[in-house]
């Protein structure tokens, strides 16, 4: 496998991503959209999710496509980011046609970053504005690390962050992942610096350190926070022509990558969730290609998680160190 040109989810042709964050707030929003509506699905594995409009993504529902997907900090307050994105899309004339009206379809998921040292004393919920700003910033190139929904994210022992990765497959297929890492568990093996995702690294995209010599077996590693204070939220995307049911299977398979990169993952105290999105421009000539897509999505997500933490940066008021300040 080889990464795409940018090693970002936007290597999937037509996919655009934008970030917006408030450094004082230590929180932000990341928006994924595209040139045309996306076939989308979702799969939740964590025990404490926070979502908006995810019921629409079931294969038996009327609406089969979405205009954008939102990852946001802010816990329940961050769900308002979807409102800002919806307003922005409506202004662009985007949305599901109902008579002479357009209703943008914008599912979203949130993570908890309210105890990360930022100033949360707002008078007016800031997330709608951050959501619209992230939409307006959407493009093929975007930053990783302490930006967007990963701005104030944390893990068991280190700052979290926003990560992304991609891979090119035979037949013109491309798969990418985008993730905001705010996990209860750890992304590094023991005391580090090696990442649990090391066996899936391509080149030196998160340091080229190789796998750890540690063999912890069933030892429970360090964790952070309590119920409702954690969540890793992600999107995997492809240019393959998938039905909504196939997209849901892609999201399900991608969770394997989360479990490879975070220990422990999918706990009752995390809201771990993966969206899948397909631009549906490349037909699947071989039914077996769906297996390859799922494996690629899992590998991409594992790599993206490590990259998000690896590229996080220190900021005033942080409650945890970043990987670079501790090991870089």
C-alpha positions as CSV (number, residue, x, y, z in Angstrom):
1,X,0.0,0.0,0.0
2,X,1.1,3.6,-0.7
3,X,-0.4,6.8,0.7
4,X,-2.0,9.3,-1.6
5,X,-0.3,12.5,-2.7
6,X,-1.1,14.5,0.4
7,X,-1.6,11.5,2.8
8,X,-4.9,13.1,3.8
9,X,-8.5,12.1,3.4
10,X,-8.8,14.7,0.7
11,X,-6.8,12.4,-1.6
12,X,-10.2,10.9,-2.2
13,X,-11.2,13.0,-5.2
14,X,-13.9,15.6,-4.4
15,X,-13.5,15.4,-0.6
16,X,-12.9,18.8,1.1
17,X,-12.0,19.4,4.8
18,X,-12.0,22.6,6.8
19,X,-10.9,23.4,10.4
20,X,-11.8,26.2,12.8
21,X,-10.7,26.5,16.4
22,X,-10.5,29.0,19.2
23,X,-7.1,28.8,21.0
24,X,-8.4,30.4,24.2
25,X,-11.4,28.0,24.3
26,X,-9.0,25.1,23.4
27,X,-11.7,23.6,21.2
28,X,-12.8,23.6,17.6
29,X,-14.6,22.0,14.7
30,X,-13.7,20.0,11.6
31,X,-16.0,19.7,8.7
32,X,-15.9,17.2,5.8
33,X,-17.9,18.0,2.7
34,X,-17.6,17.3,-1.0
35,X,-18.4,18.7,-4.5
36,X,-21.6,16.6,-4.5
37,X,-23.7,14.8,-1.9
38,X,-22.0,11.8,-0.3
39,X,-23.4,8.3,0.4
40,X,-22.8,8.0,4.2
41,X,-23.3,5.7,7.1
42,X,-22.2,5.4,10.7
43,X,-21.2,2.8,13.3
44,X,-20.9,3.4,17.0
45,X,-18.8,1.2,19.3
46,X,-18.3,3.3,22.3
47,X,-20.6,3.5,25.3
48,X,-21.0,7.2,25.6
49,X,-21.6,8.8,22.1
50,X,-22.9,12.3,21.3
51,X,-24.4,12.7,17.9
52,X,-26.8,14.6,15.6
53,X,-28.9,13.2,12.8
54,X,-27.2,9.8,12.7
55,X,-30.6,8.0,12.6
56,X,-30.9,9.3,9.0
57,X,-27.9,7.2,8.0
58,X,-29.6,3.8,8.4
59,X,-30.1,2.0,5.0
60,X,-33.9,2.0,5.3
61,X,-34.3,5.8,5.7
62,X,-35.5,8.1,3.0
63,X,-32.4,10.3,2.7
64,X,-29.5,8.3,1.4
65,X,-26.9,11.1,1.1
66,X,-25.4,13.9,3.2
67,X,-24.0,17.3,2.4
68,X,-21.4,17.4,5.1
69,X,-20.2,15.5,8.2
70,X,-19.1,17.4,11.4
71,X,-16.6,16.5,14.1
72,X,-16.7,18.9,17.0
73,X,-15.3,19.5,20.5
74,X,-17.5,21.0,23.2
75,X,-19.5,17.9,24.3
76,X,-23.2,18.5,23.9
77,X,-22.6,22.2,23.2
78,X,-20.6,21.2,20.1
79,X,-23.6,19.7,18.4
80,X,-24.5,23.3,17.6
81,X,-21.6,23.3,15.1
82,X,-23.9,21.3,12.8
83,X,-26.4,24.3,12.8
84,X,-23.6,26.6,11.6
85,X,-22.7,24.2,8.8
86,X,-26.3,23.8,7.9
87,X,-26.8,27.6,7.6
88,X,-23.6,27.8,5.5
89,X,-24.7,25.1,3.1
90,X,-28.2,26.6,2.7
91,X,-26.6,29.9,1.7
92,X,-24.7,27.9,-1.0
93,X,-27.9,26.4,-2.3
94,X,-27.0,22.9,-1.0
95,X,-29.4,20.4,0.5
96,X,-32.1,17.8,0.1
97,X,-34.8,19.2,-2.2
98,X,-38.3,19.6,-0.6
99,X,-40.5,21.6,-2.9
100,X,-38.8,24.9,-3.5
101,X,-36.7,24.5,-0.3
102,X,-33.3,23.0,0.3
103,X,-32.6,21.2,3.6
104,X,-28.9,20.5,4.1
105,X,-28.3,17.0,5.7
106,X,-25.4,17.4,8.2
107,X,-24.9,14.6,10.7
108,X,-22.3,15.2,13.4
109,X,-20.5,13.8,16.4
110,X,-18.9,15.4,19.4
111,X,-16.1,14.8,21.9
112,X,-15.7,16.0,25.5
113,X,-13.0,18.7,25.9
114,X,-14.6,20.8,28.6
115,X,-11.9,20.1,31.3
116,X,-8.8,20.7,29.2
117,X,-7.6,24.1,30.6
118,X,-9.4,26.3,28.1
119,X,-11.7,29.2,28.8
120,X,-15.2,27.7,28.7
121,X,-17.0,30.7,30.2
122,X,-18.8,31.8,27.1
123,X,-22.1,33.8,27.1
124,X,-23.1,32.5,23.8
125,X,-22.5,29.0,22.4
126,X,-19.5,29.5,20.1
127,X,-19.8,26.3,18.1
128,X,-22.3,27.4,15.4
129,X,-19.8,30.1,14.4
130,X,-16.9,27.6,14.5
131,X,-18.9,25.2,12.4
132,X,-19.6,27.7,9.7
133,X,-16.0,29.0,9.7
134,X,-14.8,25.4,9.3
135,X,-17.1,24.9,6.3
136,X,-16.0,28.1,4.7
137,X,-12.3,27.0,5.2
138,X,-12.9,23.6,3.5
139,X,-10.4,22.7,0.8
140,X,-8.1,19.9,-0.3
141,X,-5.3,20.9,2.1
142,X,-5.7,21.2,5.9
143,X,-3.6,21.1,9.0
144,X,-3.3,18.3,11.5
145,X,-2.5,18.1,15.2
146,X,-3.9,20.7,17.6
147,X,-6.5,22.1,15.2
148,X,-10.2,21.8,14.5
149,X,-12.0,19.2,16.5
150,X,-8.6,18.0,17.8
151,X,-7.6,21.4,19.2
152,X,-8.2,20.5,22.8
153,X,-8.3,16.7,22.6
154,X,-6.4,14.6,25.1
155,X,-5.5,10.9,25.6
156,X,-4.5,9.0,28.7
157,X,-1.0,10.6,29.0
158,X,-0.6,13.0,26.1
159,X,-2.5,15.6,24.2
160,X,-4.7,14.2,21.4
161,X,-5.2,15.8,18.1
162,X,-6.6,15.8,14.6
163,X,-5.2,13.1,12.3
164,X,-5.6,12.0,8.7
165,X,-4.1,9.4,6.3
166,X,-4.8,7.9,3.0
167,X,-4.0,4.9,0.8
168,X,-4.2,4.1,-2.9
169,X,-5.5,0.8,-4.1
170,X,-5.6,-1.1,-7.4
171,X,-8.3,0.0,-9.9
172,X,-8.1,3.7,-9.1
173,X,-9.7,3.2,-5.6
174,X,-8.6,5.6,-2.8
175,X,-9.4,5.3,0.9
176,X,-8.8,8.0,3.5
177,X,-9.4,8.6,7.2
178,X,-9.9,11.7,9.4
179,X,-10.0,11.5,13.2
180,X,-10.2,13.6,16.3
181,X,-8.4,11.6,19.0
182,X,-9.7,12.2,22.5
183,X,-9.4,8.7,24.0
184,X,-9.6,7.4,27.5
185,X,-6.9,5.0,26.5
186,X,-3.3,5.5,25.3
187,X,-1.9,5.6,21.8
188,X,1.7,4.9,22.9
189,X,3.0,1.5,24.1
190,X,3.8,1.7,27.8
191,X,5.8,4.9,28.5
192,X,6.4,5.3,24.8
193,X,7.6,6.8,22.6
194,X,6.4,4.1,20.2
195,X,2.9,4.1,18.9
196,X,0.5,1.1,19.1
197,X,-0.2,1.8,15.4
198,X,3.5,1.3,14.5
199,X,3.0,-1.9,12.5
200,X,0.8,0.0,10.0
201,X,3.0,3.1,9.6
202,X,3.9,4.0,6.0
203,X,7.3,5.6,5.8
204,X,8.0,7.9,8.8
205,X,4.5,9.6,8.9
206,X,4.6,9.5,12.7
207,X,8.3,9.3,13.4
208,X,9.3,6.0,11.9
209,X,10.1,4.6,15.4
210,X,9.0,1.0,14.7
211,X,7.0,-1.1,17.1
212,X,7.7,-1.2,20.8
213,X,9.6,-4.0,22.4
214,X,7.0,-4.0,25.2
215,X,4.7,-7.0,25.5
216,X,2.1,-6.0,28.0
217,X,-0.3,-8.8,27.4
218,X,-3.4,-8.3,29.5
219,X,-2.0,-5.5,31.6
220,X,-4.4,-2.6,31.8
221,X,-2.6,0.6,30.7
222,X,-3.0,4.1,32.0
223,X,-6.4,5.7,31.3
224,X,-7.8,9.1,31.9
225,X,-11.1,10.7,32.8
226,X,-14.4,9.4,33.9
227,X,-17.7,8.5,32.2
228,X,-18.5,10.8,29.4
229,X,-15.1,12.6,29.3
230,X,-13.7,10.8,26.3
231,X,-14.4,9.9,22.7
232,X,-12.5,9.3,19.4
233,X,-14.6,10.3,16.4
234,X,-13.6,9.6,12.9
235,X,-14.6,9.6,9.2
236,X,-13.4,7.1,6.6
237,X,-14.0,8.0,2.9
238,X,-13.6,6.4,-0.5
239,X,-14.3,7.0,-4.1
240,X,-15.8,3.6,-4.5
241,X,-19.4,3.3,-5.5
242,X,-21.0,2.0,-2.3
243,X,-24.6,1.6,-1.2
244,X,-25.5,2.9,2.2
245,X,-25.4,-0.6,3.6
246,X,-21.9,-1.1,2.1
247,X,-20.8,2.2,3.6
248,X,-22.0,1.0,7.0
249,X,-19.9,-2.1,6.7
250,X,-16.9,0.1,5.8
251,X,-17.5,2.1,9.0
252,X,-17.7,-1.1,11.0
253,X,-14.5,-2.5,9.6
254,X,-12.7,0.8,10.2
255,X,-13.2,0.4,14.0
256,X,-10.5,-2.3,13.9
257,X,-8.0,0.4,13.2
258,X,-9.2,2.3,16.3
259,X,-8.6,-0.8,18.4
260,X,-5.1,-1.3,16.9
261,X,-4.1,2.3,17.7
262,X,-5.7,3.0,21.1
263,X,-5.5,0.7,24.2
264,X,-8.1,0.3,25.5
265,X,-10.6,1.3,22.9
266,X,-14.4,1.2,22.7
267,X,-14.9,1.5,26.4
268,X,-18.1,2.3,28.2
269,X,-16.6,5.7,29.0
270,X,-15.8,6.5,25.3
271,X,-18.2,7.5,22.6
272,X,-16.1,6.0,19.8
273,X,-17.8,6.4,16.4
274,X,-16.9,6.1,12.8
275,X,-18.7,7.7,9.8
276,X,-18.2,6.4,6.3
277,X,-18.6,8.5,3.2
278,X,-18.4,7.5,-0.4
279,X,-18.2,9.8,-3.5
280,X,-19.3,6.8,-5.6
281,X,-17.3,7.6,-8.7
282,X,-15.4,4.3,-9.1
283,X,-17.4,1.1,-9.6
284,X,-16.5,-2.0,-7.6
285,X,-15.6,-4.4,-10.4
286,X,-15.0,-7.2,-8.0
287,X,-17.2,-7.9,-5.0
288,X,-14.1,-9.0,-3.1
289,X,-12.9,-5.4,-3.3
290,X,-15.2,-4.6,-0.4
291,X,-12.9,-6.7,1.8
292,X,-9.8,-4.8,0.6
293,X,-11.7,-1.5,1.3
294,X,-12.5,-2.5,4.9
295,X,-8.9,-3.5,5.6
296,X,-7.6,-0.3,4.0
297,X,-10.0,1.8,6.1
298,X,-8.8,0.1,9.3
299,X,-5.2,0.6,8.5
300,X,-5.8,4.3,7.5
301,X,-7.6,5.0,10.7
302,X,-4.9,3.5,12.9
303,X,-2.3,5.6,11.1
304,X,-4.4,8.7,11.3
305,X,-4.8,8.3,15.1
306,X,-1.0,8.1,15.6
307,X,-0.5,11.1,13.3
308,X,-3.0,13.2,15.2
309,X,-1.1,12.7,18.4
310,X,2.3,12.9,16.8
311,X,1.6,16.3,15.3
312,X,-0.1,17.9,18.3
313,X,1.6,21.0,19.7
314,X,2.0,22.5,23.2
315,X,-0.1,25.6,24.1
316,X,-0.5,27.7,27.2
317,X,-2.7,26.2,29.9
318,X,-2.4,22.6,28.6
319,X,-3.2,19.9,31.2
320,X,-1.1,17.3,29.4
321,X,2.2,17.3,27.4
322,X,2.2,16.7,23.7
323,X,4.2,13.9,22.1
324,X,6.7,16.3,20.6
325,X,7.5,18.0,23.8
326,X,8.0,14.7,25.6
327,X,9.7,12.6,23.0
328,X,10.4,14.8,19.9
